[in-house]
Amino acid sequence: MSQTEALQVLPDVLGPAAHDKIDQRLWEYVKRWRKIGDNAGVAAMLLKMNPDDLQEHEGTLGVVLFHALRAQSDRESQIRKEYSDALTCQDVFSGPHAEEILQMMKTCAENGSFAAIRNLSLFRIPIATEETNFDAAQSEATVSAWSRTFYGTAHQTLYNSIERMNSSRVPEQLYSNYVSIVQSSGTGKSRTVDEMARLVFTFPFNLRAEGDSGYAYPVADSKIRDFLLEEGSKENFDSIVAAYLIFFKHLFEATTQTLSTVGSSIEDQTAGIRSNAPLAEEWRAHLAEGDTRKQFYEKTVKYVRRLPEVIELKQNEGSIKLNSYAQRAVEAGENLIKSLVHDESAEPANSLRLVMYFDEAHSLMQHSTKGIDTGRTRYHALCKAIHQLAALPLFVVMLSTTSQLHKLSPAKIFHPSMRVQGGKQDDLQAPITEMPFDLLCDNQTLVPPGGVTLTDACSLGFICRFGRPLWRAFFMSEDPDVQRMLVDTAYSKLTGFQLNQALDETTVHRSRAHLAALSTRLLLEFEPIRELARKAEVELVESNLRIAYSVPKHREYLRSGYPSEPILAEAAARFLIRSRSSVPANLAYFIESGLINKGERGELVMRLLLLEAFDKATRKQCGNPEDPKRITFDHPIPVIDFLQALFGEDNMETVLDKDPHNCANWRTFRKAFGKAYVHFTHFGKSENESVSNQFGAWAAIMRGMAMQCSTNQRNIDCIIPIVFDLKKKITPDRMSAILIQVKNKEEFEVLAIDEKKLDGVNDFFRKDKGRTLPDNRPYITIAMHLGIQDAAYKTSLPKGKLHELEASFQCVAPTSHVSTRSTTEERMETLYDPDDDLVPPEGPQEKKKDIPHPRYEIVAKKCYPKTFAAMLDHRSNVQEATSIYAYLLGGTGVYDEHPRQEEENLAALRNLKPGWSVGDDYYDWTGNKFLCGETPGRRRMKSNDSQDAVPMLIDGGGSPEDIVMGSQNSD
């Protein structure tokens, strides 16, 4: 590696045990050599060394580095041969990376391990692997993306937002002149603030820690980061704040001097006014030119570090008055602003003139102070220093790839400042979450005006358009390696594992990776009252690509989720198929742990069954027999194949040759849907009924998405889009759907599902006013009567008895009085296609009234594998699957969650009167036969001989083997 190339941390090839062994030998050698008693003493020695003292200490540092690298045997060594020489190691500290290596060694000493040093690209022998080549390609793609045109208005929205925050605050408010951006990776946070720098004069700072792996860009401002990490006394919090204020003062002064050579070309000579936006853009371009930004910051930091007052602050453990430091910084800032705008009367007094942003600000959170301020970090010191500048028209933005809400923007009661905690009002700004999503390049729609076929809609080049900008930016790099491994990138970012990496079930099975994958596909909602769930939600935003929708003003929690991103859904499906445990088992674990809110239990199980069926059909059609786990899920699946995977082939045989319920003698199910396809890898949630129609279905299938209907949707709970024909462009008038309603009640009830007035006013199929021929697109309705009783609540039935359930499956027969075709007309034997059926037959035709859209009704009763074949896969048997689904459908009330489900325990629980219901356990004290359920005193009689107590059982009502056909009116 060239000495001038940027440092990178390469993938580890030794493992923790080998590194520990090497570190121990290193520690022991240095302790003997320098006569130091323990490891902490060695670390303290290194921590005292500063960049300005490198020449004095390069001999010592060279020896430490030599032994950190040399400790490996020749057989194990992955270190470049030249660094087997101690003098070469010493020369490192007079080379271009000297200060970076010093800072890294100090960090390693603090952490107790020098593994990161051994994995540096400067020292390691390059290993040409697919992974390293891919990392290099991704790095190039990231740099390339920054050079392309910025699309969208996110930067303008961000600027407008902070401008309003700035104009509405007053200097007396506490900590109100900065805001955090809380959002997950890949959403364009860094690029957005960089683009905003065109609109307002901006100081950009990137504080990324040295040696961070990955392909982050732009490069870190290492001198700024090191200054913020090192200056001031660790024993005195305010000494750190004072050092930061001194830095800001000299930064403003240095910028004022530099501006004499920047921006002169855009000064208005007649009015004497310099426009803020053009000057801001020229300043941004000035810093971006070559090494200008690096040299400007290095020069400023070098000057400030040598100031006597800064040097004194490192030893200052006494009281420090910050007012004098703040006043001088504010005065320097005011002078800078005067040089920006010569005529201040031309703009409102509270106009935003200056912006700073600190990217990767979380690097300051890891360094806490000592003494009475143990809970404070250097990040808090930076925030306090910024607060001292409240008199300036300056606003600061904090960015972090680890969106730790409780640290970046703590709630008022958790803020480290006692003044904030005790204040009458909350002045802190609520974090910003509004970042780019579904970005339109050149205002072109993501779906081409001419439309696409379903096959095209499943292609990688199409699905990468949806979601966060990262996916499309990588695909536009035109690097075949980056494009080919785009889903692998999403997989690793979503789960933290490489696609070819074996999953250690003992540590991963219950991990965030499974939770992230399940949430991506199943619309899981967290239990809002559980602190554990809130913490997990934040961690998923931080590490597993969960999108932060909004953070309320009080900042006590965030609202987040996994919106529709087809790339992520594909990655999640690939991860879940590699797990040893089934999807229902993983889901049950997280619900049992209290993380996930079951919500509408029937709807959750419905989504689970539908996705399991789609995956099962995909594995059958597109699976790789040689490697079953190596499969892609973004494929069109025939409707009949999907329903066979959902209900089983035997059940579907009773359906395929049936006529529609409302239109006898038209086409059988087999002919109506022989050319029909579904495609959904995840679910989206409708906010209202407005998209419960052919247009909403058309948009959904473009994203490979099925729709969970809104809570106020009448008649249906889910829409699975159907499209006819793979080779024709998808348009709304070629769409149909499977309309599903689910009930989780013990009692059977007739469910009327009809596309007519589906949203209360309009039909699912919208009439085309220019259409002269009948629209006869068929559709399917499914009534799911999952019917698992809340047994513990109603009858105290032991959980084991939940296995004794009835299963039945019905296809509803046609009703003669609604038939619109003559019984003398022949049944149509051609496969249905919307275009073919629009061709009028030859010869004169009598005018007919519009026929209803043919409706094929399926009724499925009871959640049992003989009804729902999708309940079973290679990772579960009938008993396990039935038990898990019974749990998922079960209640979450006091009786359901009671840890002891024996009858005597539940009877004692009912006697505590958590509620009231007819029964002896509630009303035995009245002696009333009606209230006691006709058995007054039963509990008192049983109490004399508790071993004779017999639990009440529910009669399943029939054999699981009974598969019956008929209408919904019959059980």
Secondary structure, 3 states (H helix, E strand, C coil): CCCCCCCCECCCCCCHHHHHHHHHHHHHHHHHHHCCCCHHHHHHHHHCCCHHHHHHHHHHHHHHHHHHHHCCCCCCCCECHHHHCHHHHHHHHHCCCHHHHHHHHHHHHHHCCCHHHHCECCCECCCCCHHHHHHHHHHHHHHHHHHCCCCCCHHHHHHHHHHHHHHHCCCCCCCCCEEEECCCCCCCHHHHHHHHCCCCEEEEEECCCCCCCCCCCCCCCHHHHHHHHHCCCCCCHHHHHHHHHHHHHHHHHHHHHHHHHCCHHHCCCCCCCCCHHHHHHHHHHHHHCCCHHHHHHHHHHHHHHCCHHHHHHCCCCCCCCHHHHHHHHHHHHHHHHHHHCCCHHHCCCCCCCEEEEEECHHHHCCCECCHHHCCCEHHHHHHHHHHCCCCCCEEEEEECCCCCHHHHCCCHHHCCCHHHHHCCCCCCCCCECCCCCCCCHHHCCCCCCCCCCHHHHCCHHHHCCCCCHHHHHHHCCCCHHHHHCHHHHHHHHHHCCCCCCCCCHHHHCCCHHHHHHHHHHHCCEECCCCHHHHHHHHHHHHHCCCEEEECCCCCCCCEEECCCCHHHHHHHHHHHHCCCCCHHHHHHHHHHCCCEECCCHHHHHHHHHHHHHHHHHHHHHHCCCCCCCCCCCCCCEEHHHHHHHHHCHHHHHHHHCCCCCCCCCCCCHHHHCCCEEECCCEEEECCCHHHCCHHHHHHHHHCCEEEECCCCCCCCCEEEEEEECCCCCCCHHHEEEEEEEEECCCCCCCCCCCCCCCCCCCCCCCCCCCCCCCCCCCEEEEEEECCCCCHHHHCCCCHHHHHCCCCEEEECCCCHHHCCCCCCCCCCCCCCCHHHHCCCCCCCCCCCCCCCCCEEEEEEECCCCCCCHHHCCCCCCHHHHHHHHHHHHCCCCCCCCCCCCCHHHHHHHHHCCCCCCCCHHHHCCCCCCCCCCCCCCHHHHHCCCHHHCCCCCCCCCCCCCCCCCCCCCCC
